[in-house]
Amino acid sequence: MWLFLAFMSAALLGFYDSFKKKALQGNAVIPVLFLNTVFCSLIFLPLIILSASGTLPVGSTFHVGSGGWEMHRYIILKSVIVLSSWLAGYIGMKHLPLTIVGPINATRPVMVLVGALLVFGERLNAWQWAGVAVAVTSFFMLSKSGKREGINFSHNKWIGCIVLAAVLGAISGLYDKYLMASPDNGGVGLDRMAVQSWYNIYQSFMMLVMLLIIWLPRRSKDKFHWSWTIVGISIFLSAADFVYFYALSLPGAMISIVSMIRRSSVIVSFLFGAVFFHERNLKAKAVDLLLVLLSMVLLFIGSK
């Protein structure tokens, strides 16, 4: 069941990335991200209220668990990590082709594995090392594809933003493992709905501060225009994260495999980039994408 949910989350993430790219075209990043966090919060706020009032019973799928500062301090830290990743990712995606951003983001499972190696002391087997090697190879090949479009990976600040977003996303994945694991397994054992609901709300307040301090004084230069795709971003992201957290809460779910499967969202975003955004140099990028997918297959085999 958790494998099916992981693939469903991947498909939803692909639509999320595609809607995000459309919403950011010629648009200011900060208000788009602010509205995304607000709409996500509005989706989960009723669940918090209904859970607190007892209308949603404990044990139901959408029940939001309660907790004091002990719980919320962990969620606030997650909000900071995720929001930093989103901000860097939004900035980079605005200026780069989706067919380049997607494969870079798809290397996150490799970063999660390396992080698990360094932080949790996990040991990689031969299959996993092979997956890491293929992923590194795909990144270098993707840099060559980018040069054909005038994008120099080593000197392009937008590429730096996407790489930073991927690294922070990997850190968030490792942190999720810590938050969701039971105390017996070295984790905190937080309620999955509490994490998803409250981290969106905390992010909306953080983005409001950034909106007022950073964007508002320069709104005449960094213009914002409304797009209904902004609503689509929030809907697909909330659905993808809900399915993701639900999958992690099921017995036997493995964060390493779920993270790998979720990165197959690159297939959906790549197709959107080719069909709807008419991006160039698709044949070379398709080879890079296949290598990324091959690395995920090797990591999957090694994680079984």
C-alpha positions as CSV (number, residue, x, y, z in Angstrom):
1,M,0.0,0.0,0.0
2,W,2.7,2.5,0.9
3,L,4.5,1.8,-2.4
4,F,1.3,2.7,-4.3
5,L,0.9,5.9,-2.3
6,A,4.6,6.8,-3.0
7,F,3.9,6.6,-6.8
8,M,0.7,8.6,-6.4
9,S,2.7,11.3,-4.5
10,A,5.2,11.3,-7.3
11,A,2.6,11.9,-10.0
12,L,1.0,14.8,-7.9
13,L,4.5,16.3,-7.4
14,G,5.0,16.3,-11.2
15,F,1.9,18.4,-11.6
16,Y,3.0,20.6,-8.7
17,D,6.3,21.4,-10.4
18,S,4.6,22.1,-13.7
19,F,2.0,24.4,-12.3
20,K,4.8,26.1,-10.3
21,K,6.8,26.8,-13.5
22,K,3.7,28.2,-15.2
23,A,2.9,30.5,-12.2
24,L,6.4,31.8,-12.0
25,Q,6.7,32.8,-15.7
26,G,7.3,36.6,-15.6
27,N,6.0,36.7,-12.0
28,A,7.5,37.8,-8.7
29,V,8.6,34.9,-6.6
30,I,7.8,36.0,-3.1
31,P,4.1,36.8,-3.5
32,V,3.6,33.5,-5.5
33,L,5.2,31.5,-2.7
34,F,3.3,33.5,0.0
35,L,0.0,32.7,-1.7
36,N,1.0,29.1,-2.0
37,T,1.6,28.8,1.7
38,V,-1.6,30.7,2.5
39,F,-3.8,28.4,0.3
40,C,-2.1,25.3,1.8
41,S,-2.8,26.6,5.3
42,L,-6.5,27.3,4.3
43,I,-6.8,23.6,3.3
44,F,-5.6,22.3,6.6
45,L,-6.9,25.0,9.0
46,P,-10.4,23.5,9.1
47,L,-9.0,20.1,9.9
48,I,-7.1,21.6,12.9
49,I,-10.3,23.3,14.2
50,L,-12.5,20.2,13.6
51,S,-9.9,18.0,15.4
52,A,-9.6,20.3,18.3
53,S,-13.3,20.5,18.7
54,G,-13.7,16.7,18.6
55,T,-15.7,16.7,15.4
56,L,-12.9,14.7,13.8
57,P,-12.3,11.7,16.1
58,V,-8.8,10.5,17.1
59,G,-7.7,7.8,14.8
60,S,-9.5,9.1,11.7
61,T,-7.4,9.7,8.5
62,F,-7.6,13.5,8.7
63,H,-7.4,14.0,12.4
64,V,-4.7,16.5,13.5
65,G,-3.0,15.6,16.7
66,S,-2.4,18.2,19.4
67,G,0.7,19.0,21.3
68,G,2.6,21.8,23.1
69,W,5.9,23.4,22.6
70,E,7.6,20.1,22.6
71,M,5.9,19.2,19.3
72,H,5.7,22.6,17.7
73,R,9.4,23.4,18.1
74,Y,10.2,20.4,15.8
75,I,7.6,21.6,13.3
76,I,8.9,25.2,13.3
77,L,12.4,23.9,12.4
78,K,10.9,21.8,9.6
79,S,9.1,24.9,8.4
80,V,12.4,26.9,8.2
81,I,14.1,24.0,6.3
82,V,11.3,23.5,3.8
83,L,10.7,27.2,3.2
84,S,14.4,27.8,2.6
85,S,14.3,24.9,0.1
86,W,11.2,26.3,-1.6
87,L,12.5,29.8,-1.8
88,A,15.7,28.7,-3.5
89,G,13.8,26.3,-5.7
90,Y,11.2,28.9,-6.8
91,I,14.0,31.4,-7.7
92,G,15.9,28.9,-9.7
93,M,12.9,27.4,-11.5
94,K,11.8,30.9,-12.6
95,H,15.0,31.3,-14.6
96,L,15.7,27.7,-15.8
97,P,14.0,25.2,-18.1
98,L,11.8,22.6,-16.4
99,T,13.7,19.9,-18.3
100,I,16.9,20.9,-16.4
101,V,15.4,21.6,-13.0
102,G,13.5,18.2,-12.9
103,P,16.5,15.9,-13.3
104,I,18.6,18.0,-10.8
105,N,15.8,17.7,-8.2
106,A,15.6,13.9,-9.0
107,T,19.1,13.5,-7.5
108,R,17.7,14.2,-4.0
109,P,17.4,10.4,-3.1
110,V,21.2,10.2,-3.6
111,M,21.7,13.1,-1.2
112,V,19.3,11.4,1.3
113,L,21.4,8.3,1.1
114,V,24.7,10.1,1.6
115,G,23.1,12.0,4.5
116,A,21.9,8.8,6.0
117,L,25.5,7.5,5.6
118,L,26.9,10.6,7.4
119,V,24.2,11.3,10.0
120,F,22.6,7.9,10.8
121,G,25.7,5.8,10.2
122,E,24.0,3.7,7.5
123,R,26.3,1.7,5.2
124,L,25.7,1.6,1.4
125,N,25.9,-1.6,-0.5
126,A,27.3,-2.2,-4.0
127,W,23.9,-1.5,-5.7
128,Q,23.5,1.8,-3.8
129,W,27.1,2.9,-4.6
130,A,26.4,2.1,-8.3
131,G,23.2,4.3,-8.1
132,V,25.2,7.2,-6.6
133,A,27.8,6.9,-9.4
134,V,25.2,6.9,-12.1
135,A,23.4,9.9,-10.5
136,V,26.7,11.8,-10.4
137,T,27.4,10.9,-14.1
138,S,23.9,12.1,-15.1
139,F,24.5,15.4,-13.3
140,F,27.7,16.0,-15.3
141,M,25.9,15.0,-18.6
142,L,23.1,17.4,-17.7
143,S,25.6,20.2,-17.3
144,K,26.8,19.5,-20.8
145,S,23.2,19.7,-22.1
146,G,22.8,23.0,-20.2
147,K,25.8,24.5,-21.9
148,R,24.1,24.0,-25.3
149,E,21.5,26.5,-24.0
150,G,24.0,28.9,-22.6
151,I,23.7,27.6,-19.0
152,N,27.1,27.1,-17.3
153,F,26.5,24.9,-14.2
154,S,29.6,26.0,-12.4
155,H,29.0,29.7,-12.8
156,N,25.2,30.0,-13.0
157,K,23.5,31.3,-9.8
158,W,20.1,29.9,-10.8
159,I,21.7,26.4,-11.0
160,G,23.2,27.1,-7.6
161,C,19.7,27.9,-6.3
162,I,18.3,24.6,-7.6
163,V,21.2,22.6,-6.1
164,L,20.7,24.4,-2.8
165,A,17.0,23.6,-2.9
166,A,17.8,19.9,-3.6
167,V,20.3,19.7,-0.7
168,L,17.8,21.4,1.7
169,G,15.1,19.1,0.4
170,A,17.3,16.1,1.2
171,I,17.9,17.4,4.7
172,S,14.1,17.8,5.1
173,G,13.7,14.2,4.0
174,L,16.1,13.0,6.7
175,Y,14.4,15.2,9.2
176,D,11.1,13.7,8.3
177,K,12.5,10.3,9.0
178,Y,13.5,11.5,12.5
179,L,10.1,13.2,13.1
180,M,8.0,10.2,12.0
181,A,10.0,7.4,13.6
182,S,8.9,6.2,17.0
183,P,10.9,7.0,20.1
184,D,11.8,3.3,20.2
185,N,13.5,3.7,16.8
186,G,15.3,6.8,17.7
187,G,12.7,9.3,16.5
188,V,10.2,11.8,17.9
189,G,7.0,10.0,16.8
190,L,5.1,13.1,15.8
191,D,1.6,12.9,14.4
192,R,1.9,13.1,10.5
193,M,-1.2,15.4,10.1
194,A,0.1,17.7,12.9
195,V,3.4,18.1,11.0
196,Q,1.8,18.7,7.6
197,S,-0.9,21.1,8.9
198,W,1.2,23.3,11.2
199,Y,4.3,23.6,9.1
200,N,2.2,25.1,6.3
201,I,0.7,27.6,8.8
202,Y,4.1,28.6,10.2
203,Q,5.4,29.0,6.7
204,S,2.6,31.4,5.7
205,F,3.5,33.7,8.6
206,M,7.2,33.6,7.7
207,M,6.3,34.4,4.1
208,L,4.1,37.3,5.2
209,V,7.1,38.9,7.0
210,M,9.2,38.5,3.8
211,L,6.4,39.9,1.7
212,L,6.1,43.0,3.8
213,I,9.8,43.6,4.3
214,I,11.4,42.4,1.1
215,W,8.9,42.4,-1.8
216,L,6.4,45.2,-0.9
217,P,9.0,48.1,-1.0
218,R,10.2,47.0,-4.5
219,R,6.9,45.7,-6.0
220,S,7.0,48.3,-8.8
221,K,10.1,46.6,-10.1
222,D,9.3,43.0,-9.2
223,K,5.8,42.9,-10.5
224,F,3.2,40.3,-9.5
225,H,0.2,39.2,-11.6
226,W,-2.5,36.7,-10.5
227,S,-2.7,33.3,-12.1
228,W,-5.0,30.4,-11.2
229,T,-2.1,28.1,-11.5
230,I,-1.1,29.4,-8.0
231,V,-4.1,27.6,-6.6
232,G,-3.1,24.5,-8.5
233,I,0.3,24.6,-6.9
234,S,-1.2,24.5,-3.4
235,I,-3.7,21.8,-4.3
236,F,-1.2,19.4,-5.9
237,L,1.4,20.1,-3.2
238,S,-1.0,19.5,-0.3
239,A,-2.3,16.3,-1.9
240,A,1.3,15.0,-2.7
241,D,2.5,15.8,0.9
242,F,-0.6,14.2,2.4
243,V,-0.1,11.0,0.5
244,Y,3.6,11.1,1.3
245,F,3.1,11.5,5.1
246,Y,0.4,8.9,5.1
247,A,2.7,6.4,3.3
248,L,5.5,7.1,5.9
249,S,3.0,6.4,8.7
250,L,2.2,2.9,7.4
251,P,4.0,-0.2,8.9
252,G,7.1,-1.2,6.9
253,A,7.4,2.1,5.0
254,M,11.0,2.9,4.1
255,I,11.9,6.6,3.8
256,S,14.8,5.8,1.3
257,I,12.5,4.0,-1.1
258,V,9.6,6.5,-0.7
259,S,12.0,9.4,-1.4
260,M,13.3,7.6,-4.5
261,I,9.8,6.9,-5.9
262,R,8.7,10.5,-5.3
263,R,11.5,11.7,-7.5
264,S,10.0,9.9,-10.4
265,S,7.8,13.0,-10.6
266,V,10.5,14.2,-13.0
267,I,8.9,12.2,-15.7
268,V,5.6,14.2,-15.4
269,S,7.4,17.5,-15.2
270,F,9.7,16.6,-18.1
271,L,6.7,15.8,-20.3
272,F,5.1,19.2,-19.4
273,G,8.4,20.9,-20.2
274,A,8.4,19.3,-23.7
275,V,4.8,19.5,-24.6
276,F,3.5,22.7,-23.0
277,F,6.6,24.9,-22.5
278,H,8.3,23.7,-25.8
279,E,11.7,23.5,-24.3
280,R,14.8,22.7,-26.4
281,N,17.5,20.1,-26.6
282,L,15.1,17.4,-25.5
283,K,17.0,14.3,-26.9
284,A,20.1,15.0,-24.9
285,K,18.1,15.8,-21.8
286,A,16.1,12.6,-22.2
287,V,19.3,10.6,-22.0
288,D,20.2,12.5,-18.8
289,L,16.7,11.7,-17.5
290,L,17.1,8.0,-18.3
291,L,20.4,7.9,-16.3
292,V,18.6,9.6,-13.3
293,L,15.9,7.0,-13.5
294,L,18.5,4.2,-13.8
295,S,20.2,5.5,-10.6
296,M,16.9,5.4,-8.8
297,V,16.3,1.8,-10.0
298,L,19.8,0.8,-8.7
299,L,19.1,2.5,-5.4
300,F,15.8,0.7,-5.2
301,I,17.4,-2.7,-5.8
302,G,20.0,-1.9,-3.2
303,S,17.5,-0.8,-0.6
304,K,15.3,-4.0,-0.8
